Amino acid sequence: MANLKLSYQYVVTEEGLRKLIGAQWPEQLVKDYLASKNTAQQFVDAINKNSDDIAVINGQITTINGEIVVINGQITTLTTNLNNHVAAQSAHGATGDIVGTDDYCTASVGGTVLLASAVADASTASITPPTALGSAPATYNQAYAQSQTDAINTLITNVSDLRTTLNALVGVVNNMLATERTAKQRAV
């Protein structure tokens, strides 16, 4: 929009007006004329001020329109990137339909993998095997028979300890499997 400037060309003072018309006009008419002239000048000044303000606003609108074009370009880029990511079949080391809620792993498709809860370590068994027995004597020997009994009792104790350790290990494995299922890392 062009910057419109108006001017009020015919400016006459009260004294100049009295010289022009002499006594032909009554005093009230002269005062009305001068008041109308002043009012017209005020309108011209206001229009010129508004024209300047409009020019400034038009400049601001042009700047804002340029910023809107830049923002729209950024929105288009972000939308494209998001759509490409949603449609992706491979990203971040996973394959398959990987974006969205509850996209958990399956046997053939990758997906979201949650961190499983911590599981306590399995304890090691502290079992001492029995000492080796020498060859059996040709005749009954009480000391040898006691060694065999002691070795058998040690084996029984060791088997019992192994059973306890194995049961604890089964508990740890079951706990680990349960936490993996909860984290959607293993099928239910």
C-alpha positions as CSV (number, residue, x, y, z in Angstrom):
1,M,0.0,0.0,0.0
2,A,1.4,3.4,-1.0
3,N,2.1,5.9,1.7
4,L,-0.7,8.4,1.2
5,K,0.2,12.0,2.2
6,L,-2.4,14.7,2.1
7,S,-1.8,18.5,2.2
8,Y,-4.1,21.3,2.9
9,Q,-3.0,24.1,0.6
10,Y,-5.3,27.0,1.3
11,V,-4.1,28.2,4.7
12,V,-5.3,31.7,5.6
13,T,-5.0,33.5,8.9
14,E,-7.8,35.4,10.5
15,E,-6.1,38.7,9.6
16,G,-5.6,37.6,6.0
17,L,-9.2,36.5,5.7
18,R,-10.5,39.9,7.1
19,K,-8.4,41.7,4.5
20,L,-9.8,39.5,1.7
21,I,-13.5,39.9,2.6
22,G,-13.4,43.1,4.4
23,A,-16.7,43.7,6.2
24,Q,-18.7,41.6,3.8
25,W,-19.0,38.6,6.2
26,P,-20.4,38.9,9.7
27,E,-18.0,38.1,12.5
28,Q,-19.7,34.8,13.3
29,L,-19.2,33.5,9.8
30,V,-15.5,34.4,9.8
31,K,-15.0,32.5,13.1
32,D,-17.0,29.5,11.7
33,Y,-14.8,29.5,8.6
34,L,-11.6,29.6,10.6
35,A,-12.8,26.9,12.9
36,S,-13.7,24.7,9.9
37,K,-10.3,25.4,8.4
38,N,-8.6,24.3,11.6
39,T,-10.7,21.2,11.9
40,A,-9.9,20.3,8.2
41,Q,-6.2,20.7,9.0
42,Q,-6.5,18.5,12.0
43,F,-8.1,15.8,9.8
44,V,-5.3,16.1,7.3
45,D,-2.7,15.8,10.1
46,A,-4.5,12.7,11.5
47,I,-4.8,11.1,8.1
48,N,-1.1,11.7,7.5
49,K,-0.2,10.2,10.9
50,N,-2.5,7.2,10.2
51,S,-0.8,6.7,6.8
52,D,2.6,6.6,8.5
53,D,1.3,4.1,11.1
54,I,-0.2,1.9,8.3
55,A,3.2,1.9,6.5
56,V,4.9,0.7,9.7
57,I,2.3,-2.0,10.3
58,N,2.6,-3.1,6.7
59,G,6.3,-3.5,7.2
60,Q,5.7,-5.6,10.3
61,I,3.1,-7.7,8.5
62,T,5.7,-8.4,5.7
63,T,8.3,-9.5,8.3
64,I,5.7,-11.7,10.1
65,N,4.7,-13.3,6.8
66,G,8.3,-14.1,6.1
67,E,8.6,-15.7,9.5
68,I,5.5,-17.7,8.9
69,V,6.9,-19.1,5.7
70,V,10.0,-20.2,7.6
71,I,8.0,-21.8,10.3
72,N,5.8,-23.6,7.8
73,G,8.9,-25.0,6.2
74,Q,10.1,-26.3,9.5
75,I,6.7,-27.8,10.2
76,T,6.8,-29.6,6.9
77,T,10.3,-30.9,7.6
78,L,9.3,-32.2,11.0
79,T,6.1,-33.8,9.7
80,T,8.0,-35.5,6.9
81,N,10.7,-36.8,9.4
82,L,8.0,-38.0,11.8
83,N,6.1,-39.8,9.0
84,N,9.3,-41.4,7.8
85,H,10.1,-42.6,11.3
86,V,6.6,-44.0,11.9
87,A,6.8,-45.8,8.6
88,A,10.4,-47.1,9.2
89,Q,11.0,-50.8,9.4
90,S,14.5,-50.4,10.8
91,A,15.8,-47.7,13.2
92,H,17.9,-47.6,16.3
93,G,19.1,-51.1,15.8
94,A,15.6,-52.6,15.8
95,T,13.6,-54.0,12.8
96,G,9.9,-54.3,12.1
97,D,7.0,-52.0,13.1
98,I,9.0,-50.1,15.8
99,V,7.1,-47.0,16.5
100,G,4.0,-46.7,18.7
101,T,2.6,-47.9,22.0
102,D,3.2,-51.5,23.0
103,D,5.3,-52.4,19.9
104,Y,7.1,-55.2,21.8
105,C,9.4,-57.7,20.3
106,T,8.1,-60.9,18.8
107,A,10.0,-63.9,17.6
108,S,10.3,-62.4,14.1
109,V,9.9,-58.6,14.5
110,G,11.9,-56.3,16.7
111,G,10.3,-53.6,18.8
112,T,10.4,-51.9,22.1
113,V,12.5,-53.6,24.7
114,L,12.2,-52.6,28.3
115,L,14.8,-53.0,31.0
116,A,14.2,-56.1,33.1
117,S,14.3,-55.9,36.9
118,A,17.4,-56.8,38.7
119,V,17.8,-60.5,39.7
120,A,20.0,-61.7,42.5
121,D,23.1,-63.7,41.5
122,A,23.0,-67.5,42.0
123,S,25.2,-68.7,44.8
124,T,28.0,-71.1,44.2
125,A,28.1,-74.5,46.0
126,S,30.9,-75.1,48.4
127,I,31.1,-78.9,48.3
128,T,34.1,-80.9,49.3
129,P,34.4,-84.3,47.6
130,P,35.3,-87.2,49.8
131,T,38.9,-88.4,49.8
132,A,39.7,-91.3,47.6
133,L,39.7,-94.7,49.2
134,G,42.5,-97.1,48.6
135,S,42.0,-100.6,47.4
136,A,39.8,-102.8,49.6
137,P,41.7,-105.2,51.8
138,A,41.3,-109.0,51.3
139,T,39.7,-109.4,54.7
140,Y,37.3,-107.3,56.7
141,N,39.0,-104.2,58.1
142,Q,37.0,-101.9,60.5
143,A,39.1,-98.8,59.6
144,Y,38.5,-99.4,55.9
145,A,34.8,-100.0,56.5
146,Q,34.6,-96.7,58.5
147,S,36.3,-94.8,55.6
148,Q,33.7,-96.2,53.2
149,T,30.9,-95.1,55.6
150,D,32.5,-91.6,56.0
151,A,32.8,-91.3,52.2
152,I,29.2,-92.3,51.7
153,N,28.0,-89.9,54.3
154,T,30.1,-87.1,52.7
155,L,28.5,-87.9,49.3
156,I,25.0,-87.9,50.8
157,T,25.7,-84.4,52.3
158,N,27.2,-83.2,49.0
159,V,24.1,-84.4,47.1
160,S,21.9,-82.6,49.6
161,D,23.9,-79.4,49.2
162,L,23.8,-79.8,45.4
163,R,20.0,-80.2,45.6
164,T,19.7,-77.0,47.7
165,T,22.1,-75.1,45.3
166,L,20.2,-76.4,42.2
167,N,16.8,-75.4,43.7
168,A,18.2,-71.9,44.4
169,L,19.5,-71.7,40.8
170,V,16.1,-72.8,39.5
171,G,14.6,-70.0,41.6
172,V,17.0,-67.4,40.1
173,V,16.4,-68.6,36.6
174,N,12.6,-68.5,37.1
175,N,12.9,-65.0,38.7
176,M,14.9,-63.9,35.7
177,L,12.4,-65.3,33.2
178,A,9.6,-63.6,35.1
179,T,11.3,-60.2,35.0
180,E,12.0,-60.6,31.3
181,R,8.3,-61.4,30.6
182,T,7.3,-58.4,32.7
183,A,9.6,-56.2,30.6
184,K,8.1,-57.8,27.4
185,Q,11.5,-59.3,26.5
186,R,10.2,-62.8,26.5
187,A,6.9,-64.3,25.4
188,V,4.4,-65.0,28.1
